[in-house]
Amino acid sequence: MLTTRPRGTEDIIAPEADVWQAVEELARTLSHRYGYEEIRTPLFEHTELYARSVGETSDIVSKEMYTFTDRGGRSLTLRPEGTAGVVRAFLENRLYARPLPVKLYYLGPMFRFARPQAGRLRQFHQFGVELLGAGEAAADAEVISLAMEFYRHLGLEELTLRLNSVGCPACRPAYREVLLAYLEPRQHSLCADCLARYARNPLRVFDCKEEGCRQVLAEAPLVTAYLCPECSAHLAAVRDALRLLAIPYEDDPYLVRGLDYYTKTAFEVIVPGIGAQSAIGGGGRYDGLVEAFGGPHTPAVGFATGLERVLLALGVRGKTLAPPAGRKVFVAAADAAGAAAGVELLARLRRAGFTADRDYLGRSLKAQMKHADRWGATITVILGEAELGRGTVTVRHMQSGEQEAVPFAQVVEALKEHLAR
């Protein structure tokens, strides 16, 4: 039906939209505080970008992408995640020629075809950061610190940071052979998806949520036992940096994340009580991705968090997030003279930075006051022929109900002073 939205999408309407703005404003404020600049990449990219970076064996590429052929016969895909597009923009715009590291953040919708559930829609929104050009463990710790600060400012507590290393091209091949040898006699116990992963990328089997596969992996060899000296030292340095920042973490040797481009550090942030999809954010290091796209060797690390899951976690915990502080003023007219003067006053208020509105339906003064209250006005300014004859307006403080006469010429300054208190 034309009057219903597609499954897996939602309309975000005030006052919920006000809360979204508050969350997004916090993301921007923290990103700027940490030295990150905003990047806005296209909502769709060439399909090959995701197939090469995310990995053809990943659930995203094999099951979840919204891919279509345009009128020019090109295969395009709505972006399912943010990192690949950022790396493409990093290369195409020669951002690697800037002083390193390049620190970028993004906010916006992503698209994946999956069964819709609470906190997991087909169109969802992410806040993410990417730090390109630094290979030190301190960069990993900074990205994790920004993520945890974001959740802390929102009031989310009882979070668990899970940390692991997935190795690098130097040590992962040997581990792959050990894992294959372990899985080979147990193939009959793997689900169909993991059988495909076993043949092409066995490390991805650890990403499966099927109980039978989890039982198979309970005694599997773990990647942390096969890390090369460089990866072991990097993981130890990340742990040390997190301790310096007083960020608690738990080692999780089963954590691999769902994307093929990760190297070394992988992490997730878990929040209990929001159902099976308990990870509200995560990320890791991807030191080889820029080079794989034809760019210079550029170590990089990043994270992303799903905003729907963040808001779900806030709701489950009974947390309320106040929308941006309002300076809402309603201009009410008692008669035709007040309506004419109100047009000029409304323009002055808006130029001064107030959120201001007036009646456009010819309501009575009583009905205008009710509407102002429902709208959430902090103050209502009442104008009429009698007040204007005295050169004043009536300022009504909506919460207390108190009223005062204020000179018409000075009303904007008077309201600024009041709201500053």
MARFITOR-715542 format. One record per residue (C-alpha): x, y, z; residue in one letter. Coordinates in Angstrom, 2 decimals, padded with zeros to 5 digits. Example, Ala and Ser with C-alpha at 12.3 -4.5 7.8 and 13.67 -1.06 7.14 Angstrom:
<pts>
{x = 012.30 | y = -004.50 | z = 007.80 | rest = A}
{x = 013.67 | y = -001.06 | z = 007.14 | rest = S}
</pts>
This chain:
<pts>
{x = 000.00 | y = 000.00 | z = 000.00 | rest = M}
{x = 001.17 | y = 003.52 | z = -000.76 | rest = L}
{x = 000.11 | y = 004.68 | z = 002.71 | rest = T}
{x = 002.40 | y = 002.33 | z = 004.64 | rest = T}
{x = 006.16 | y = 002.52 | z = 004.98 | rest = R}
{x = 008.34 | y = -000.39 | z = 003.79 | rest = P}
{x = 008.96 | y = -003.14 | z = 006.32 | rest = R}
{x = 012.07 | y = -002.54 | z = 008.36 | rest = G}
{x = 011.88 | y = 001.25 | z = 008.23 | rest = T}
{x = 010.39 | y = 003.80 | z = 010.59 | rest = E}
{x = 009.20 | y = 007.38 | z = 010.64 | rest = D}
{x = 010.99 | y = 009.52 | z = 013.23 | rest = I}
{x = 008.63 | y = 012.23 | z = 014.39 | rest = I}
{x = 008.85 | y = 014.85 | z = 017.15 | rest = A}
{x = 009.27 | y = 014.61 | z = 020.07 | rest = P}
{x = 011.32 | y = 011.48 | z = 019.27 | rest = E}
{x = 013.09 | y = 013.41 | z = 016.51 | rest = A}
{x = 014.20 | y = 015.94 | z = 019.13 | rest = D}
{x = 015.88 | y = 013.11 | z = 021.07 | rest = V}
{x = 017.61 | y = 011.92 | z = 017.90 | rest = W}
{x = 018.94 | y = 015.43 | z = 017.39 | rest = Q}
{x = 020.30 | y = 015.44 | z = 020.94 | rest = A}
{x = 022.11 | y = 012.12 | z = 020.36 | rest = V}
{x = 023.52 | y = 013.31 | z = 017.04 | rest = E}
{x = 024.61 | y = 016.62 | z = 018.56 | rest = E}
{x = 026.45 | y = 014.73 | z = 021.30 | rest = L}
{x = 028.20 | y = 012.60 | z = 018.65 | rest = A}
{x = 029.31 | y = 015.72 | z = 016.79 | rest = R}
{x = 030.42 | y = 017.52 | z = 019.95 | rest = T}
{x = 032.53 | y = 014.61 | z = 021.19 | rest = L}
{x = 034.02 | y = 013.99 | z = 017.74 | rest = S}
{x = 035.12 | y = 017.60 | z = 017.44 | rest = H}
{x = 036.48 | y = 017.47 | z = 020.99 | rest = R}
{x = 038.66 | y = 014.52 | z = 019.96 | rest = Y}
{x = 039.80 | y = 016.27 | z = 016.77 | rest = G}
{x = 037.64 | y = 014.44 | z = 014.21 | rest = Y}
{x = 036.13 | y = 016.15 | z = 011.16 | rest = E}
{x = 032.85 | y = 015.18 | z = 009.55 | rest = E}
{x = 032.75 | y = 013.27 | z = 006.27 | rest = I}
{x = 029.59 | y = 012.61 | z = 004.24 | rest = R}
{x = 029.87 | y = 009.81 | z = 001.70 | rest = T}
{x = 027.22 | y = 008.80 | z = -000.87 | rest = P}
{x = 024.31 | y = 006.60 | z = 000.18 | rest = L}
{x = 025.26 | y = 004.17 | z = -002.59 | rest = F}
{x = 028.58 | y = 002.97 | z = -003.97 | rest = E}
{x = 029.77 | y = 000.56 | z = -006.64 | rest = H}
{x = 028.94 | y = -002.96 | z = -005.43 | rest = T}
{x = 032.54 | y = -004.10 | z = -005.86 | rest = E}
{x = 033.63 | y = -001.71 | z = -003.11 | rest = L}
{x = 031.78 | y = -003.73 | z = -000.48 | rest = Y}
{x = 032.49 | y = -007.14 | z = -002.00 | rest = A}
{x = 036.24 | y = -006.46 | z = -001.88 | rest = R}
{x = 036.38 | y = -004.81 | z = 001.54 | rest = S}
{x = 033.67 | y = -006.38 | z = 003.69 | rest = V}
{x = 034.23 | y = -009.82 | z = 002.17 | rest = G}
{x = 032.12 | y = -012.01 | z = -000.11 | rest = E}
{x = 031.69 | y = -014.62 | z = 002.67 | rest = T}
{x = 030.33 | y = -012.07 | z = 005.15 | rest = S}
{x = 026.62 | y = -012.07 | z = 005.93 | rest = D}
{x = 026.46 | y = -008.47 | z = 004.75 | rest = I}
{x = 027.64 | y = -009.23 | z = 001.22 | rest = V}
{x = 026.15 | y = -012.70 | z = 000.83 | rest = S}
{x = 022.71 | y = -012.02 | z = 002.33 | rest = K}
{x = 021.99 | y = -008.46 | z = 003.36 | rest = E}
{x = 023.00 | y = -005.90 | z = 000.72 | rest = M}
{x = 020.48 | y = -003.84 | z = -001.22 | rest = Y}
{x = 022.03 | y = -004.13 | z = -004.68 | rest = T}
{x = 020.52 | y = -002.87 | z = -007.93 | rest = F}
{x = 021.49 | y = -002.19 | z = -011.53 | rest = T}
{x = 021.11 | y = 001.42 | z = -012.60 | rest = D}
{x = 019.98 | y = 002.64 | z = -016.02 | rest = R}
{x = 023.59 | y = 002.60 | z = -017.19 | rest = G}
{x = 023.97 | y = -001.09 | z = -016.36 | rest = G}
{x = 026.20 | y = -000.46 | z = -013.33 | rest = R}
{x = 025.82 | y = -002.56 | z = -010.18 | rest = S}
{x = 025.31 | y = -000.25 | z = -007.20 | rest = L}
{x = 024.64 | y = -000.98 | z = -003.54 | rest = T}
{x = 023.06 | y = 001.09 | z = -000.79 | rest = L}
{x = 025.76 | y = 001.44 | z = 001.83 | rest = R}
{x = 025.56 | y = -001.32 | z = 004.46 | rest = P}
{x = 028.39 | y = 000.10 | z = 006.59 | rest = E}
{x = 030.55 | y = 003.20 | z = 006.73 | rest = G}
{x = 034.23 | y = 002.24 | z = 006.62 | rest = T}
{x = 034.51 | y = 001.14 | z = 002.98 | rest = A}
{x = 033.07 | y = 004.41 | z = 001.69 | rest = G}
{x = 035.33 | y = 006.45 | z = 003.95 | rest = V}
{x = 038.41 | y = 004.59 | z = 002.70 | rest = V}
{x = 037.30 | y = 005.09 | z = -000.90 | rest = R}
{x = 036.88 | y = 008.84 | z = -000.22 | rest = A}
{x = 040.25 | y = 008.92 | z = 001.57 | rest = F}
{x = 041.91 | y = 007.66 | z = -001.62 | rest = L}
{x = 039.84 | y = 009.44 | z = -004.24 | rest = E}
{x = 040.27 | y = 012.83 | z = -002.55 | rest = N}
{x = 043.95 | y = 012.21 | z = -001.74 | rest = R}
{x = 043.38 | y = 012.77 | z = 001.95 | rest = L}
{x = 046.53 | y = 010.70 | z = 002.56 | rest = Y}
{x = 048.51 | y = 013.76 | z = 001.37 | rest = A}
{x = 047.32 | y = 015.67 | z = 004.43 | rest = R}
{x = 049.21 | y = 015.54 | z = 007.73 | rest = P}
{x = 048.56 | y = 012.16 | z = 009.30 | rest = L}
{x = 046.59 | y = 010.84 | z = 011.03 | rest = P}
{x = 043.39 | y = 011.85 | z = 009.24 | rest = V}
{x = 040.51 | y = 011.68 | z = 011.74 | rest = K}
{x = 036.97 | y = 011.50 | z = 010.36 | rest = L}
{x = 033.49 | y = 010.87 | z = 011.71 | rest = Y}
{x = 030.16 | y = 010.17 | z = 010.04 | rest = Y}
{x = 026.46 | y = 010.09 | z = 010.90 | rest = L}
{x = 023.78 | y = 008.69 | z = 008.68 | rest = G}
{x = 021.59 | y = 005.86 | z = 007.42 | rest = P}
{x = 022.81 | y = 002.39 | z = 006.42 | rest = M}
{x = 020.84 | y = -000.37 | z = 004.70 | rest = F}
{x = 020.81 | y = -004.13 | z = 005.25 | rest = R}
{x = 018.17 | y = -006.69 | z = 004.34 | rest = F}
{x = 017.56 | y = -008.72 | z = 007.49 | rest = A}
{x = 014.63 | y = -009.78 | z = 009.62 | rest = R}
{x = 013.50 | y = -006.59 | z = 011.39 | rest = P}
{x = 013.54 | y = -006.65 | z = 015.18 | rest = Q}
{x = 013.92 | y = -004.23 | z = 018.05 | rest = A}
{x = 017.01 | y = -002.13 | z = 017.49 | rest = G}
{x = 017.70 | y = -003.73 | z = 014.10 | rest = R}
{x = 015.93 | y = -002.25 | z = 011.09 | rest = L}
{x = 016.59 | y = -002.52 | z = 007.38 | rest = R}
{x = 017.28 | y = 001.19 | z = 007.28 | rest = Q}
{x = 019.27 | y = 002.02 | z = 010.39 | rest = F}
{x = 021.57 | y = 004.82 | z = 011.48 | rest = H}
{x = 025.18 | y = 004.77 | z = 012.58 | rest = Q}
{x = 027.65 | y = 007.10 | z = 014.24 | rest = F}
{x = 031.19 | y = 006.10 | z = 013.41 | rest = G}
{x = 034.76 | y = 007.37 | z = 013.48 | rest = V}
{x = 037.82 | y = 006.41 | z = 011.44 | rest = E}
{x = 041.42 | y = 007.23 | z = 012.33 | rest = L}
{x = 043.66 | y = 006.70 | z = 009.30 | rest = L}
{x = 047.45 | y = 006.85 | z = 009.30 | rest = G}
{x = 048.42 | y = 005.71 | z = 012.82 | rest = A}
{x = 049.41 | y = 002.16 | z = 013.71 | rest = G}
{x = 050.16 | y = 002.67 | z = 017.38 | rest = E}
{x = 048.04 | y = 001.06 | z = 020.10 | rest = A}
{x = 047.33 | y = 004.56 | z = 021.44 | rest = A}
{x = 045.16 | y = 005.16 | z = 018.36 | rest = A}
{x = 043.10 | y = 002.04 | z = 019.12 | rest = D}
{x = 042.67 | y = 003.22 | z = 022.70 | rest = A}
{x = 041.57 | y = 006.69 | z = 021.59 | rest = E}
{x = 038.86 | y = 005.29 | z = 019.32 | rest = V}
{x = 037.62 | y = 003.03 | z = 022.11 | rest = I}
{x = 037.76 | y = 005.95 | z = 024.55 | rest = S}
{x = 035.59 | y = 008.10 | z = 022.29 | rest = L}
{x = 033.04 | y = 005.29 | z = 022.00 | rest = A}
{x = 032.87 | y = 004.76 | z = 025.76 | rest = M}
{x = 032.62 | y = 008.52 | z = 026.38 | rest = E}
{x = 029.69 | y = 008.68 | z = 023.99 | rest = F}
{x = 027.83 | y = 005.98 | z = 025.92 | rest = Y}
{x = 028.78 | y = 007.52 | z = 029.28 | rest = R}
{x = 027.42 | y = 010.94 | z = 028.33 | rest = H}
{x = 024.15 | y = 009.27 | z = 027.33 | rest = L}
{x = 023.89 | y = 007.69 | z = 030.78 | rest = G}
{x = 024.44 | y = 004.10 | z = 029.65 | rest = L}
{x = 026.08 | y = 002.07 | z = 032.39 | rest = E}
{x = 026.87 | y = -001.60 | z = 033.03 | rest = E}
{x = 028.52 | y = -001.84 | z = 029.63 | rest = L}
{x = 031.06 | y = -004.54 | z = 028.81 | rest = T}
{x = 033.96 | y = -003.80 | z = 026.46 | rest = L}
{x = 035.12 | y = -007.05 | z = 024.82 | rest = R}
{x = 038.59 | y = -007.08 | z = 023.30 | rest = L}
{x = 040.50 | y = -009.46 | z = 021.06 | rest = N}
{x = 043.11 | y = -009.63 | z = 018.32 | rest = S}
{x = 042.35 | y = -011.38 | z = 015.03 | rest = V}
{x = 045.98 | y = -011.43 | z = 013.94 | rest = G}
{x = 047.44 | y = -010.18 | z = 010.70 | rest = C}
{x = 048.48 | y = -011.58 | z = 007.29 | rest = P}
{x = 051.75 | y = -012.76 | z = 008.85 | rest = A}
{x = 050.20 | y = -015.02 | z = 011.50 | rest = C}
{x = 046.65 | y = -015.72 | z = 010.39 | rest = R}
{x = 047.48 | y = -018.21 | z = 007.58 | rest = P}
{x = 049.08 | y = -020.65 | z = 010.05 | rest = A}
{x = 046.12 | y = -020.32 | z = 012.39 | rest = Y}
{x = 043.76 | y = -020.87 | z = 009.46 | rest = R}
{x = 045.33 | y = -024.25 | z = 008.77 | rest = E}
{x = 045.06 | y = -025.27 | z = 012.44 | rest = V}
{x = 041.40 | y = -024.22 | z = 012.55 | rest = L}
{x = 040.63 | y = -026.06 | z = 009.31 | rest = L}
{x = 042.17 | y = -029.22 | z = 010.73 | rest = A}
{x = 039.97 | y = -028.88 | z = 013.82 | rest = Y}
{x = 036.76 | y = -028.22 | z = 011.87 | rest = L}
{x = 037.25 | y = -030.81 | z = 009.12 | rest = E}
{x = 036.04 | y = -033.86 | z = 011.13 | rest = P}
{x = 033.22 | y = -031.76 | z = 012.65 | rest = R}
{x = 031.70 | y = -030.43 | z = 009.44 | rest = Q}
{x = 028.55 | y = -032.51 | z = 009.94 | rest = H}
{x = 027.73 | y = -030.44 | z = 013.04 | rest = S}
{x = 028.04 | y = -027.07 | z = 011.30 | rest = L}
{x = 025.09 | y = -025.12 | z = 009.89 | rest = C}
{x = 024.84 | y = -024.49 | z = 006.15 | rest = A}
{x = 026.25 | y = -020.98 | z = 006.46 | rest = D}
{x = 029.26 | y = -022.18 | z = 008.42 | rest = C}
{x = 029.95 | y = -024.94 | z = 005.90 | rest = L}
{x = 030.32 | y = -022.21 | z = 003.28 | rest = A}
{x = 032.49 | y = -020.18 | z = 005.64 | rest = R}
{x = 034.59 | y = -023.24 | z = 006.43 | rest = Y}
{x = 035.53 | y = -023.60 | z = 002.79 | rest = A}
{x = 036.32 | y = -019.92 | z = 002.16 | rest = R}
{x = 037.06 | y = -018.12 | z = 005.45 | rest = N}
{x = 036.97 | y = -020.46 | z = 008.48 | rest = P}
{x = 037.64 | y = -017.68 | z = 010.99 | rest = L}
{x = 034.15 | y = -016.39 | z = 010.22 | rest = R}
{x = 032.67 | y = -019.52 | z = 011.82 | rest = V}
{x = 033.26 | y = -017.82 | z = 015.18 | rest = F}
{x = 030.71 | y = -015.19 | z = 014.12 | rest = D}
{x = 027.88 | y = -017.74 | z = 014.02 | rest = C}
{x = 025.06 | y = -017.53 | z = 016.59 | rest = K}
{x = 023.71 | y = -021.07 | z = 016.00 | rest = E}
{x = 023.91 | y = -023.18 | z = 019.17 | rest = E}
{x = 025.24 | y = -026.26 | z = 017.34 | rest = G}
{x = 028.12 | y = -024.27 | z = 015.86 | rest = C}
{x = 028.87 | y = -022.67 | z = 019.21 | rest = R}
{x = 029.19 | y = -026.14 | z = 020.76 | rest = Q}
{x = 031.60 | y = -027.18 | z = 018.00 | rest = V}
{x = 033.73 | y = -024.11 | z = 018.70 | rest = L}
{x = 033.78 | y = -024.55 | z = 022.49 | rest = A}
{x = 037.10 | y = -026.43 | z = 022.31 | rest = E}
{x = 038.43 | y = -024.95 | z = 019.06 | rest = A}
{x = 041.96 | y = -023.55 | z = 018.91 | rest = P}
{x = 041.89 | y = -019.77 | z = 019.40 | rest = L}
{x = 043.63 | y = -017.17 | z = 017.31 | rest = V}
{x = 045.28 | y = -015.53 | z = 020.33 | rest = T}
{x = 047.44 | y = -018.64 | z = 020.80 | rest = A}
{x = 048.87 | y = -018.20 | z = 017.29 | rest = Y}
{x = 049.56 | y = -014.47 | z = 017.18 | rest = L}
{x = 052.91 | y = -013.35 | z = 015.81 | rest = C}
{x = 055.16 | y = -011.31 | z = 018.14 | rest = P}
{x = 054.03 | y = -008.03 | z = 016.54 | rest = E}
{x = 050.32 | y = -008.78 | z = 017.04 | rest = C}
{x = 050.91 | y = -010.04 | z = 020.59 | rest = S}
{x = 052.84 | y = -006.88 | z = 021.46 | rest = A}
{x = 050.15 | y = -004.69 | z = 019.91 | rest = H}
{x = 047.38 | y = -006.38 | z = 021.90 | rest = L}
{x = 049.38 | y = -005.99 | z = 025.11 | rest = A}
{x = 049.94 | y = -002.30 | z = 024.32 | rest = A}
{x = 046.21 | y = -001.74 | z = 023.73 | rest = V}
{x = 045.46 | y = -003.33 | z = 027.10 | rest = R}
{x = 048.04 | y = -001.08 | z = 028.78 | rest = D}
{x = 046.59 | y = 002.02 | z = 027.11 | rest = A}
{x = 043.06 | y = 001.12 | z = 028.23 | rest = L}
{x = 044.28 | y = 000.67 | z = 031.80 | rest = R}
{x = 045.91 | y = 004.11 | z = 031.67 | rest = L}
{x = 042.56 | y = 005.53 | z = 030.56 | rest = L}
{x = 040.76 | y = 003.59 | z = 033.35 | rest = A}
{x = 038.58 | y = 001.81 | z = 030.78 | rest = I}
{x = 037.71 | y = -001.71 | z = 031.98 | rest = P}
{x = 037.64 | y = -004.49 | z = 029.40 | rest = Y}
{x = 037.25 | y = -008.24 | z = 029.09 | rest = E}
{x = 039.38 | y = -010.41 | z = 026.83 | rest = D}
{x = 037.16 | y = -012.40 | z = 024.45 | rest = D}
{x = 039.24 | y = -014.82 | z = 022.34 | rest = P}
{x = 036.10 | y = -015.82 | z = 020.39 | rest = Y}
{x = 035.44 | y = -012.29 | z = 019.10 | rest = L}
{x = 036.19 | y = -011.93 | z = 015.38 | rest = V}
{x = 033.61 | y = -009.35 | z = 014.17 | rest = R}
{x = 031.72 | y = -009.86 | z = 010.92 | rest = G}
{x = 033.91 | y = -008.03 | z = 008.41 | rest = L}
{x = 036.90 | y = -009.40 | z = 006.54 | rest = D}
{x = 039.02 | y = -006.26 | z = 006.64 | rest = Y}
{x = 039.88 | y = -006.42 | z = 010.37 | rest = Y}
{x = 043.48 | y = -006.98 | z = 011.45 | rest = T}
{x = 044.86 | y = -007.06 | z = 014.99 | rest = K}
{x = 042.42 | y = -005.27 | z = 017.34 | rest = T}
{x = 038.74 | y = -006.17 | z = 017.33 | rest = A}
{x = 036.30 | y = -004.95 | z = 019.99 | rest = F}
{x = 032.61 | y = -004.82 | z = 020.83 | rest = E}
{x = 030.57 | y = -002.96 | z = 023.42 | rest = V}
{x = 027.86 | y = -005.13 | z = 024.98 | rest = I}
{x = 024.82 | y = -003.88 | z = 026.87 | rest = V}
{x = 022.65 | y = -006.44 | z = 028.68 | rest = P}
{x = 018.88 | y = -006.53 | z = 028.56 | rest = G}
{x = 018.13 | y = -005.53 | z = 024.97 | rest = I}
{x = 017.66 | y = -009.03 | z = 023.53 | rest = G}
{x = 019.82 | y = -011.17 | z = 021.30 | rest = A}
{x = 021.38 | y = -008.17 | z = 019.56 | rest = Q}
{x = 023.28 | y = -007.07 | z = 022.66 | rest = S}
{x = 026.21 | y = -005.41 | z = 020.89 | rest = A}
{x = 025.47 | y = -001.70 | z = 020.51 | rest = I}
{x = 028.79 | y = -000.84 | z = 018.90 | rest = G}
{x = 032.18 | y = -002.12 | z = 017.92 | rest = G}
{x = 035.12 | y = -001.80 | z = 015.63 | rest = G}
{x = 038.75 | y = -002.58 | z = 015.18 | rest = G}
{x = 041.89 | y = -002.10 | z = 013.18 | rest = R}
{x = 042.10 | y = -002.49 | z = 009.40 | rest = Y}
{x = 045.74 | y = -001.88 | z = 008.51 | rest = D}
{x = 045.60 | y = -003.39 | z = 005.02 | rest = G}
{x = 042.38 | y = -001.98 | z = 003.58 | rest = L}
{x = 043.71 | y = 001.27 | z = 002.09 | rest = V}
{x = 046.58 | y = -000.62 | z = 000.46 | rest = E}
{x = 044.18 | y = -003.28 | z = -000.88 | rest = A}
{x = 042.31 | y = -000.49 | z = -002.69 | rest = F}
{x = 045.52 | y = 000.64 | z = -004.39 | rest = G}
{x = 046.58 | y = 003.31 | z = -001.91 | rest = G}
{x = 049.73 | y = 003.68 | z = 000.19 | rest = P}
{x = 050.21 | y = 001.53 | z = 003.27 | rest = H}
{x = 047.98 | y = 003.26 | z = 005.82 | rest = T}
{x = 047.25 | y = 001.63 | z = 009.17 | rest = P}
{x = 043.78 | y = 002.57 | z = 010.41 | rest = A}
{x = 041.28 | y = 001.91 | z = 013.17 | rest = V}
{x = 037.64 | y = 002.84 | z = 013.72 | rest = G}
{x = 034.33 | y = 002.06 | z = 015.35 | rest = F}
{x = 030.62 | y = 002.43 | z = 014.67 | rest = A}
{x = 027.54 | y = 002.33 | z = 016.86 | rest = T}
{x = 023.93 | y = 001.78 | z = 015.86 | rest = G}
{x = 021.78 | y = 004.66 | z = 017.06 | rest = L}
{x = 018.57 | y = 002.59 | z = 017.13 | rest = E}
{x = 020.24 | y = 000.16 | z = 019.52 | rest = R}
{x = 021.54 | y = 003.01 | z = 021.65 | rest = V}
{x = 018.03 | y = 004.44 | z = 021.99 | rest = L}
{x = 016.65 | y = 000.95 | z = 022.69 | rest = L}
{x = 019.20 | y = 000.50 | z = 025.48 | rest = A}
{x = 018.25 | y = 003.87 | z = 026.95 | rest = L}
{x = 014.56 | y = 002.93 | z = 026.89 | rest = G}
{x = 015.10 | y = -000.48 | z = 028.49 | rest = V}
{x = 016.93 | y = 001.20 | z = 031.36 | rest = R}
{x = 014.31 | y = 003.87 | z = 031.80 | rest = G}
{x = 016.79 | y = 006.56 | z = 030.86 | rest = K}
{x = 015.42 | y = 009.75 | z = 029.42 | rest = T}
{x = 017.42 | y = 011.99 | z = 027.17 | rest = L}
{x = 016.36 | y = 015.59 | z = 027.15 | rest = A}
{x = 016.07 | y = 017.19 | z = 023.71 | rest = P}
{x = 018.23 | y = 020.25 | z = 023.03 | rest = P}
{x = 017.49 | y = 023.04 | z = 025.44 | rest = A}
{x = 014.55 | y = 025.04 | z = 024.12 | rest = G}
{x = 014.00 | y = 028.79 | z = 023.96 | rest = R}
{x = 010.44 | y = 028.43 | z = 022.73 | rest = K}
{x = 008.36 | y = 031.58 | z = 022.66 | rest = V}
{x = 004.78 | y = 031.78 | z = 021.42 | rest = F}
{x = 003.40 | y = 035.12 | z = 020.22 | rest = V}
{x = -000.33 | y = 035.32 | z = 020.98 | rest = A}
{x = -002.56 | y = 038.06 | z = 019.55 | rest = A}
{x = -005.59 | y = 039.31 | z = 021.43 | rest = A}
{x = -006.97 | y = 041.19 | z = 018.41 | rest = D}
{x = -006.13 | y = 042.43 | z = 014.90 | rest = A}
{x = -003.72 | y = 045.10 | z = 016.17 | rest = A}
{x = -001.88 | y = 042.47 | z = 018.20 | rest = G}
{x = -001.70 | y = 040.14 | z = 015.20 | rest = A}
{x = -000.10 | y = 042.83 | z = 013.03 | rest = A}
{x = 002.47 | y = 043.76 | z = 015.70 | rest = A}
{x = 003.07 | y = 040.07 | z = 016.38 | rest = G}
{x = 004.39 | y = 039.49 | z = 012.86 | rest = V}
{x = 007.17 | y = 042.02 | z = 013.45 | rest = E}
{x = 007.94 | y = 040.68 | z = 016.94 | rest = L}
{x = 008.08 | y = 037.09 | z = 015.66 | rest = L}
{x = 010.75 | y = 038.05 | z = 013.13 | rest = A}
{x = 012.79 | y = 039.84 | z = 015.84 | rest = R}
{x = 012.63 | y = 036.81 | z = 018.13 | rest = L}
{x = 013.75 | y = 034.41 | z = 015.42 | rest = R}
{x = 016.64 | y = 036.65 | z = 014.40 | rest = R}
{x = 017.70 | y = 036.70 | z = 018.06 | rest = A}
{x = 017.94 | y = 032.91 | z = 018.16 | rest = G}
{x = 014.63 | y = 031.97 | z = 019.77 | rest = F}
{x = 012.41 | y = 029.17 | z = 018.56 | rest = T}
{x = 009.26 | y = 031.22 | z = 018.05 | rest = A}
{x = 005.84 | y = 030.71 | z = 016.52 | rest = D}
{x = 002.38 | y = 032.26 | z = 016.33 | rest = R}
{x = -001.20 | y = 031.33 | z = 015.49 | rest = D}
{x = -002.17 | y = 030.91 | z = 011.84 | rest = Y}
{x = -005.73 | y = 029.61 | z = 012.29 | rest = L}
{x = -007.50 | y = 032.67 | z = 013.71 | rest = G}
{x = -007.96 | y = 031.05 | z = 017.13 | rest = R}
{x = -009.30 | y = 032.91 | z = 020.14 | rest = S}
{x = -006.77 | y = 034.11 | z = 022.71 | rest = L}
{x = -007.83 | y = 031.30 | z = 025.06 | rest = K}
{x = -007.33 | y = 028.71 | z = 022.33 | rest = A}
{x = -003.95 | y = 030.22 | z = 021.45 | rest = Q}
{x = -002.81 | y = 029.84 | z = 025.06 | rest = M}
{x = -003.83 | y = 026.17 | z = 025.06 | rest = K}
{x = -001.97 | y = 025.65 | z = 021.80 | rest = H}
{x = 001.15 | y = 027.37 | z = 023.19 | rest = A}
{x = 001.09 | y = 025.05 | z = 026.20 | rest = D}
{x = 000.75 | y = 021.93 | z = 024.03 | rest = R}
{x = 003.57 | y = 023.19 | z = 021.80 | rest = W}
{x = 005.83 | y = 023.40 | z = 024.84 | rest = G}
{x = 006.34 | y = 027.16 | z = 024.94 | rest = A}
{x = 008.47 | y = 028.41 | z = 027.82 | rest = T}
{x = 007.04 | y = 031.90 | z = 027.46 | rest = I}
{x = 004.02 | y = 033.36 | z = 025.69 | rest = T}
{x = 004.06 | y = 037.00 | z = 024.66 | rest = V}
{x = 000.53 | y = 038.47 | z = 024.48 | rest = I}
{x = -000.11 | y = 041.49 | z = 022.29 | rest = L}
{x = -003.31 | y = 043.47 | z = 021.94 | rest = G}
{x = -004.51 | y = 046.97 | z = 021.17 | rest = E}
{x = -004.63 | y = 047.86 | z = 024.87 | rest = A}
{x = -001.06 | y = 046.69 | z = 025.58 | rest = E}
{x = 000.32 | y = 048.33 | z = 022.46 | rest = L}
{x = -001.38 | y = 051.60 | z = 023.38 | rest = G}
{x = 000.74 | y = 051.58 | z = 026.54 | rest = R}
{x = 003.85 | y = 050.57 | z = 024.59 | rest = G}
{x = 004.04 | y = 047.21 | z = 026.36 | rest = T}
{x = 003.35 | y = 043.49 | z = 025.91 | rest = V}
{x = 002.31 | y = 040.89 | z = 028.46 | rest = T}
{x = 004.90 | y = 038.17 | z = 029.08 | rest = V}
{x = 003.43 | y = 035.00 | z = 030.57 | rest = R}
{x = 005.79 | y = 032.44 | z = 032.12 | rest = H}
{x = 004.06 | y = 029.21 | z = 031.20 | rest = M}
{x = 005.34 | y = 026.98 | z = 034.00 | rest = Q}
{x = 004.51 | y = 029.30 | z = 036.89 | rest = S}
{x = 001.60 | y = 031.16 | z = 035.28 | rest = G}
{x = 003.08 | y = 034.50 | z = 036.35 | rest = E}
{x = 002.65 | y = 037.49 | z = 034.06 | rest = Q}
{x = 004.49 | y = 040.79 | z = 033.74 | rest = E}
{x = 004.30 | y = 043.86 | z = 031.54 | rest = A}
{x = 007.44 | y = 044.49 | z = 029.47 | rest = V}
{x = 008.13 | y = 047.42 | z = 027.12 | rest = P}
{x = 007.49 | y = 046.32 | z = 023.54 | rest = F}
{x = 010.80 | y = 047.75 | z = 022.32 | rest = A}
{x = 012.75 | y = 045.79 | z = 024.98 | rest = Q}
{x = 010.94 | y = 042.45 | z = 024.99 | rest = V}
{x = 013.68 | y = 040.50 | z = 023.16 | rest = V}
{x = 016.38 | y = 041.64 | z = 025.59 | rest = E}
{x = 014.08 | y = 040.92 | z = 028.55 | rest = A}
{x = 013.43 | y = 037.37 | z = 027.33 | rest = L}
{x = 017.15 | y = 036.74 | z = 026.80 | rest = K}
{x = 017.85 | y = 037.83 | z = 030.36 | rest = E}
{x = 015.06 | y = 035.66 | z = 031.77 | rest = H}
{x = 016.04 | y = 032.51 | z = 029.90 | rest = L}
{x = 019.71 | y = 033.02 | z = 030.78 | rest = A}
{x = 018.67 | y = 032.60 | z = 034.41 | rest = R}
</pts>
